[in-house]
């Protein structure tokens, strides 16, 4: 069946909401204006059980159904990215250096659309917990909301989330049981040598040659230290050093990311990075310090909940538009923290556009908002029918 007719009727309202949020992006935990906008909409829908200030600016709202039953959590992220928008749209970001380049404005809009419908119809048993989360982009807001007790406080039994996917077909759903997105770690390497004149390298301890050696050796972790069947990415993403063409600097800095699914692989990478940094520093007669930061864990769907969510998606998009055996990918998502605490599923919703996520030309496709909202609504009605 197509999107719910009543939700389709909200399409213009949803577009208006989304574009307002797009014009007013906020970063990390400081989503106060967005949260206020969300709360204002929820109150317009007749929802009164609203809890603000969770994880600084997060919101949880409760909709009671008809009759006793468990609580289903539905999550949307609200934060933007520190990027300058280049779309030239008439509703482009009004805040220099900030833009919704990942579609979180659209995710929030889809959950608001579902909230409006569910509050109006209440054609389900139990309760729905609407989770509007800050700081997905690096702040781990989902983890903070979990640490602040939302699962226990609101008696959430299972939890679901959607993310738009520009390169998947419009209106299609993609998910899988088990791991769907990787754990993400960050490494920082500080190299210290002795600087000097570029014409007299014999009087220096060159951190640049040491940095090149370290970066080259890091590439052997994937090619020589792990089994080829284990998914692993180790990428050097930043090198900063030097200030002039005739000066050998004192220091250099290396930064990068590690993506894994298996904690034993994660342990191996951290160990090998430490060994490589120490060994290369010794061979180039410099000192080097590794700082290894463990970030979001792997996002792991409950197999049964992912299968159920895919069946719901088929009600909305049709059999041929749902792939519930997709391969896992190396991106990361802090919804992982919620899935560590409660069974549930994370799905991608295709929007069929060109510019990818985190691109300054990205724009959320408003036409998929009723589809995502219908999925959330149908999931609740199917899981907890009257």
N, C-alpha and C positions, 0 to 999 in steps of 0.2 A: 504494500500500500504506500501511497505518497505521504509526505509530512502531514501531521494532524491538521485538519482544516481550520480548527480554531486557532492553532498556532500560526498557520499561514496567514491568518487575518492580522497577526501582529507584525508582519514583515516590515512595514514602513516604520512602526514604532521602534522595532529592533534596530533598523538601520540608523534612525536618529540617535538612539542611545549609543550605539557603537561609534558613530562618527564624532559624537561629543567626547567620548573617552579618548578617541584617537587624537583629538586636538589638544588634550590635556594629559599627556603622559607623565607618569611618576615612577621613580626608581626604588628598587629594593623594598625596604620596610616602610618607606614614607609615602604610602598610597592613601593618604588621608582624604584628599579631595575625591578620589575614585570611590573610596569606601562610603563617603557621605552621599555620593550620587547613587550608589547601590542601595543604601539604606532608604533613601528617599523613594526610590522605585518600589522597594519591598513594601513600604508602608502604603503606597498607592494601591498595591495589590491586595491590601487587607491583611498582611502578615504583621503580627504584633510581637511574636516571640523572637526578638532580634538581640544578638549579643555582639558588642563591638569591642575594639581594642585588643583583640587576641593577636599575639605576635605583632604587637604595636598597632597595626592598622587592619588586621584581618577581621572578617565578619562571619558569624554563623547564625543562620536563621532557621527556625523550625516550622514546618507545616504539618499539622495534625491531619491524618486521614480519618476515615470512618471505621471505628472499631480498633481493637487491640492488635498489635503487631510490632515487629522490630523496626529499627530506624536504618534507613539507607542513606549513606552520605554521597553527595554529588559535589565535586570540587571543580572550581575554575580559578585560574591565576589572574592577577590584576596588574602586575608590574610591567614596565616598559624597559627599553635598553638605552644605554648612553651613546646614542648615534645621532647623526644629523640626517634628517629625512631629505630625500631628493626627488620625491614623487611629483611635486608640483600640484598636487590635488587641492581642490578648494577647501577641503577639510583637513589639510595636512597639519602636522604638529605645530602648535603655537609656542612651544618651549624650545629654545635653541639647545642643540646637543642632546635631545631626548626624543625618542619615537617608539611607537608600538611596531617594532619590526619582527615580532614573533607571533602576533595575532592574539595576545592575551586580552585585548579589548574585545575581540570577537568571542573568545571563550567566556568572558564575563557576560556578554550579551546573550549567548546561548543559554547560560544558566538562568539569567533573568527571564528569558522567554519561557523556559520550563517552569520557573517559579510562578509566573503569572497564570499559566494554564493550571498548574496543580493546585494553587490557592483558590482558583475559580471553581474547579470541578471536584476536587477531593475524591476522586474515584479510585480510592485505594485504602488499604488498611495500614495501621501503624503510622510511622512518621517519616518525613524526609528532612535531612539536615543539609541545608545549602551552605557550602563552604567556599567563601571568597577569600583567597589566599594572597598575601603579598610575597615578594622576594623569592620568586622561583629562579630568576636569573642570577644565580650565584650566592644568594643569601640563605638558601635552605629554609625558606619560610614554612614549607610543609613540615619539616622536622621540628621547627620551633612550635608550631601549632600542636603537633603531637606531644611534645615535651610539656606544653601547657595544659595537656589533659583533655583535648576535645573528644577523643574517642570514648573516654570514660564519662566525662561530664555530660555528653549528649547521647550516651548509650548507643553509639554507632556500631552496627553489626557488620556492615560491608560498605565498600567505597569504590566509586567509579570516576573516571575523568576522560575527557576528550582533548585532542590536540589537532589543529588543522595541519594539513599536509599539502603544500602548493603543487607538488609534482605527481600526486595521486589523482586519478580521474575524479571529476566533479561528482560529489554526492556518494562516493564510495567509502567503505569502511575497511580498515586494516587492523588486525590484531593477531595475537598468538597466545597460546597457553605457555606458562613458564616465563623465562627471561625474555624481555622485549627491548630493553635499553640497558646500556652498560653502566658500571660504576665508573666514576671519574675522579682521578687524583691529579694533583698539581705538584711539580717539582721546581725548586729554585736552587741554582748553583751560583755561588759567589766565589770568583777566582781572584786571588790577590798575588801580584808579583812585585817587581820593582821597575818603575818606568824610567824613561830617559829619552835621549835624542835618537831620532830615527836613523841617523847616520852612524850611530855607535851601538848597535844591538848587543855587542859583547859585554857592555856595561849594564845590561838590564836582565831582568827575568820576565820574559815576555808573556803576559796573560793571554794575548791573542792566539799565539800558536798553541798554548795549552787548551784554550777554549775550542779551537778547531779539532784538536785531538779528542777532547771529551765528546764533542758532538758526533764525530765520526764513530767513536766507540759505542755510543749509545745506540746507534743503528743496529749493532750486532745483537742486542737483547732480543729483538723480534726474530732475526734471521738465524740465531745460533743458540738461544737459551730457552726457547719454549717449543712445545709440540705444535706442529702445524695445524692440528685440529682444534686448538684452543684459540678463541678469538682474542686478539691483543693488538692495541695500537699504542705506540710510544712516539710522540711527535715533539720535536723542538720547535717552539713557536716564537721565541724572542731571543735575540742576542744584542746586548748593549755594551759598547765600549768605545773608547777613543774620542778625540776632540779635534785633532789636526793631522795634516799629512806628514809632518816631520816629528811627531811625538808618539813614542811607545807608551801607552797608558800604564797606570799602576794596577787597575782592576778591570774585570769584565763580569758580566751577568748573563746567565742562561736561564731560560724559563721554558716550561713545556707541560704537556698533558699526557696522562696515561689512562687508557680505557680497557677495562677488563670485565669478566663475568665471574671468574673463579677466584675466591680469596687466596688460594695457594699461588696462583699466577701473580696476583697483586703483591703478595709477600716476596716472590722471586724478583719481581721488577724492582721493588724498593731495595732489596739486598744487592742486586747487581748494579744499580745506580750508585750505591754507596761504594762498592768495590771499584767501579770504573772511575769515579771521581777521585778517590784516594790514589789509585794506581797512576792515572794520567797526571795528577798533580805532582806526584813524586818523580815521574819520568821527565817532566818539564821544569822541575825545580821551582815550583810555585806552591802556594797553599790554596786549598779549595774546600768550601763548606757546602754540603747538601742539606736542604730543607725539604722534606717530603710531607705533603699535606694530603690526608685522605679526605675525599669529598663525598658526594652523593653515592650511596650504594647502588647496586644494580636494581633496575625496576623489574620486578618479577610478578607477573599475573598469576592469580589462582587459576588453574586449568579449568575447573568447573565454571567459575564465574566468567572467565573469558569466553567459554563456549556459550553460556547463557546470554552474555552481552551481544555476541555475534548473532544469535537467533533473534534478539530484539532488533538489532540493526537491519536484519533481513525484512522485518515487518515494515521498516521505514524506507529502505532503499531497494529492496528486491534481492532475490537469491544471488544473481550474477554480480551484484555490486559489493559483495562482502567476501573478504579473504581472511579467514581466521587461522590460517597456517602460514602466516608471513614469517620471513626470517627475522631474527633479532638484528638490531643495529647498534652502532657504536656511539650514538648520541647519549645524553644523560638527562635525567628528569628527577626533581626532588619529590614527586609523587611517590617515589620509591619508599620514603619514610612512612607514608600512610599505608602502603601495601605491606610493609613489614609488620604493622600492628593489626591490620584487618584484611580478610580476603576481599578481592575485588579485581578490577581490570582497568587497563589503560588502552585506549583505542585512538587511531588516527582517522580523521575525516578529510577526504580529498576535496580540494577546492579548485583544482585544474587551472592554476595560473602560472605565469612564467617566473617572476622574481621569487627566489627562495627565501627561507627564513634567515633573519639577521642580515638582510640585504637592505641598503638604504632606499631601494625602489620597491620594497615589499609593500603589499596592501592586502589586508584580509578581504576575502570575497563575501560580501554581505548576503549573497544568494544562498550560502550554506547555513546561515544562522537558523532559519526555521527547521532545517534538517537536523542539526545538532540538538536544538531544543526539543524536537519531537522524539529523538532518541532518548534523551534524559527522561521525558515524561512517560514514554512507553515502557522504559525499563522499570520505573516505579510501579506502574499499573500492572505490568506483567508479573513482576516479582511478588506483589502483594495485592492480588485482586480481591474485590469485594465478594 
